[in-house]
């Protein structure tokens, strides 16, 4: 992910998606991503209506938040947020 800082300089941030994690080891994988230097943890939330896929909901995102000091980047793909 790239954005500009207050001075207008380009800044690259690393935001691994938890969709790429092994769901059976999610806590450990989130922890390792943060320890490895991730700037944000990307969470895709899909409801099955806005997009045909269903991922996970707020319960899992809340659990992820408890396993990392890294801010969460939430991507909502839902009809009724």
C-alpha positions in Angstrom: 0.0 0.0 0.0 1.4 3.4 -0.9 0.3 6.8 0.5 1.9 10.2 0.9 3.1 11.6 4.2 2.4 15.1 5.5 5.3 16.4 3.4 3.9 14.8 0.2 6.6 12.2 0.1 5.6 8.7 -1.1 5.6 6.1 1.7 5.2 2.4 1.2 3.4 0.4 3.9 3.3 -3.4 4.1 -0.3 -4.8 4.8 -0.4 -8.6 4.6 -3.9 -10.0 4.2 -5.2 -12.4 6.8 -7.0 -14.2 4.0 -3.6 -15.6 3.0 -3.0 -17.0 6.5 -3.5 -20.6 7.6 -6.8 -20.3 9.5 -5.8 -23.1 11.8 -2.8 -21.0 12.9 -4.2 -17.6 12.5 -3.1 -16.2 15.9 0.5 -17.3 15.3 0.5 -16.1 11.7 -0.8 -12.6 12.6 1.7 -12.4 15.4 4.6 -13.4 13.1 3.5 -10.9 10.4 3.6 -8.1 13.0 6.9 -9.2 14.4 8.2 -9.4 10.8 7.6 -5.7 10.2 4.0 -5.5 8.8 2.7 -1.9 9.1 -1.0 -2.9 8.9 -3.0 -6.1 8.9 -5.4 -6.2 6.0 -8.8 -7.8 6.8 -11.3 -8.4 3.9 -14.9 -8.7 5.2 -17.3 -10.1 2.6 -21.0 -10.8 3.2 -21.9 -13.0 0.2 -24.2 -10.4 -1.2 -22.0 -7.5 -2.3 -19.5 -10.0 -3.6 -20.3 -13.7 -4.1 -17.6 -14.9 -1.6 -17.9 -15.0 2.1 -14.8 -14.5 4.2 -15.2 -13.8 7.9 -17.0 -11.3 10.2 -16.4 -9.0 13.1 -15.9 -11.8 15.6 -12.8 -13.0 13.8 -11.5 -9.5 13.2 -11.9 -8.8 16.9 -9.9 -12.0 17.7 -7.2 -10.9 15.3 -6.9 -7.5 17.0 -6.1 -9.3 20.2 -3.0 -11.0 18.7 -1.2 -8.0 17.2 -0.1 -4.4 18.0 -0.3 -3.6 14.3 -3.3 -1.5 13.2 -6.0 -3.3 11.2 -6.9 -2.2 7.7 -10.5 -3.2 7.2 -11.9 -3.6 3.6 -15.7 -3.9 3.7 -17.3 -5.6 0.8 -20.8 -5.7 2.2 -24.3 -4.5 1.3 -25.2 -3.2 4.8 -22.2 -2.3 6.9 
